[in-house]
Amino acid sequence: MARHQHRNPSKAPSQRQLRAGELIRHALVDILAREEMRDPELDGVLISVTEVRPSPDLRQAKVYVAPLGRGDQTKVAQALNRASAFLRGRLGREIDMKFTPELHFHPDNSFDTASHVDELLNRPQVRQDLDRNDD
């Protein structure tokens, strides 16, 4: 009888993916806080690792990052991608997983989106409509 791979039809991450993502996220936060990065785009930049989304086989991971304070999100993500082999090597020493995933860094734009939504909601025209609906 052939073994069939069980696929998650809803595309939601499995508990295994969620646990691995948090394990990787915590380890990367520690590594980024500890390690001196040689890339000038990362010099003196504090980086928040907001989310890690491992692939179903846990061999790849999308890592969402945002610089705290100053720093261009896209440039920081690009610099981390240039350092991904180094970071993956450090990660392999920190986590206990069968495979250390390949890391793919992406800027986390959710903070920008939230700020934009707040800005829209506080516009006088929108505020007026929201206040009218509260009555």
C-alpha positions as CSV (number, residue, x, y, z in Angstrom):
1,M,0.0,0.0,0.0
2,A,1.4,3.4,-1.0
3,R,2.0,6.0,1.7
4,H,0.2,9.2,0.9
5,Q,1.5,12.5,2.2
6,H,-1.1,14.2,4.3
7,R,-1.6,17.7,3.1
8,N,-3.3,20.5,5.0
9,P,-6.2,21.5,2.7
10,S,-6.8,24.8,4.4
11,K,-3.2,25.9,3.8
12,A,-3.1,27.0,7.5
13,P,0.3,26.2,9.1
14,S,0.3,22.9,11.1
15,Q,1.1,22.9,14.8
16,R,4.5,21.5,13.9
17,Q,5.2,24.5,11.6
18,L,4.0,26.9,14.2
19,R,6.3,25.4,16.9
20,A,9.3,25.3,14.6
21,G,8.6,28.9,13.5
22,E,8.6,30.1,17.1
23,L,11.7,28.1,17.9
24,I,13.5,29.6,14.9
25,R,12.3,33.1,15.7
26,H,13.5,33.0,19.3
27,A,16.9,31.7,18.2
28,L,17.3,34.3,15.5
29,V,16.4,37.1,18.0
30,D,19.2,35.8,20.2
31,I,21.7,35.5,17.3
32,L,21.0,38.9,15.9
33,A,21.3,40.5,19.4
34,R,24.7,38.7,20.0
35,E,26.5,38.7,16.6
36,E,28.4,41.5,15.1
37,M,27.1,41.8,11.5
38,R,29.6,43.2,9.0
39,D,27.1,44.6,6.5
40,P,26.9,48.4,6.8
41,E,23.1,48.2,6.3
42,L,23.0,46.3,9.6
43,D,25.5,48.3,11.5
44,G,23.9,49.6,14.7
45,V,20.4,48.6,13.6
46,L,18.2,46.7,16.1
47,I,16.1,44.1,14.3
48,S,12.8,42.8,15.3
49,V,12.0,39.3,14.0
50,T,8.2,39.5,13.9
51,E,7.3,36.1,12.4
52,V,8.9,33.0,10.9
53,R,6.9,30.8,8.5
54,P,8.5,27.5,7.9
55,S,7.5,25.5,4.8
56,P,5.6,22.3,5.4
57,D,8.8,20.2,5.2
58,L,10.6,22.7,7.5
59,R,13.5,23.0,5.0
60,Q,12.7,26.6,4.1
61,A,11.6,29.5,6.3
62,K,10.3,33.0,5.5
63,V,11.6,35.3,8.1
64,Y,9.7,38.6,8.5
65,V,11.9,41.4,10.0
66,A,11.6,45.1,10.8
67,P,14.3,47.5,12.0
68,L,13.5,49.1,15.3
69,G,13.9,52.9,15.1
70,R,16.0,53.9,12.1
71,G,16.6,51.7,9.1
72,D,15.0,50.9,5.7
73,Q,13.0,47.6,6.0
74,T,13.8,46.5,2.5
75,K,17.5,47.2,2.8
76,V,17.7,45.4,6.1
77,A,15.9,42.3,4.7
78,Q,18.3,42.4,1.7
79,A,21.3,42.6,4.0
80,L,20.1,39.7,6.1
81,N,19.6,37.7,2.9
82,R,23.2,38.3,2.1
83,A,24.1,37.0,5.5
84,S,21.6,34.1,5.5
85,A,24.3,31.4,5.1
86,F,26.1,32.7,8.1
87,L,22.9,33.1,10.1
88,R,21.8,29.6,9.1
89,G,25.1,28.2,10.4
90,R,24.6,29.9,13.7
91,L,21.0,28.8,13.8
92,G,22.1,25.1,13.3
93,R,24.0,25.3,16.5
94,E,21.2,26.8,18.5
95,I,18.2,24.7,17.5
96,D,17.5,21.0,17.7
97,M,15.9,20.2,14.4
98,K,16.6,17.5,11.9
99,F,17.3,20.1,9.2
100,T,18.3,23.7,9.6
101,P,16.0,25.6,7.2
102,E,17.2,27.9,4.5
103,L,16.3,31.4,5.6
104,H,14.6,33.9,3.3
105,F,14.2,37.3,4.9
106,H,11.3,39.7,4.0
107,P,10.4,43.1,5.3
108,D,7.5,43.1,7.6
109,N,5.2,45.8,6.4
110,S,2.4,45.1,8.9
111,F,3.5,48.1,11.1
112,D,3.2,50.4,8.1
113,T,-0.2,49.0,7.2
114,A,-1.5,49.5,10.8
115,S,-0.2,53.0,10.9
116,H,-1.9,53.8,7.6
117,V,-5.2,52.3,8.8
118,D,-4.9,54.5,12.0
119,E,-4.2,57.5,9.8
120,L,-7.2,56.8,7.6
121,L,-9.5,56.2,10.6
122,N,-8.5,59.5,12.2
123,R,-9.2,61.7,9.1
124,P,-12.0,64.2,9.9
125,Q,-14.3,62.8,7.1
126,V,-14.0,59.2,8.4
127,R,-14.1,60.3,12.0
128,Q,-17.4,62.1,11.3
129,D,-18.9,59.0,9.7
130,L,-17.7,56.8,12.5
131,D,-19.2,59.2,15.1
132,R,-22.5,59.3,13.2
133,N,-22.7,55.4,13.3
134,D,-22.1,55.4,17.1
135,D,-25.4,57.2,17.7
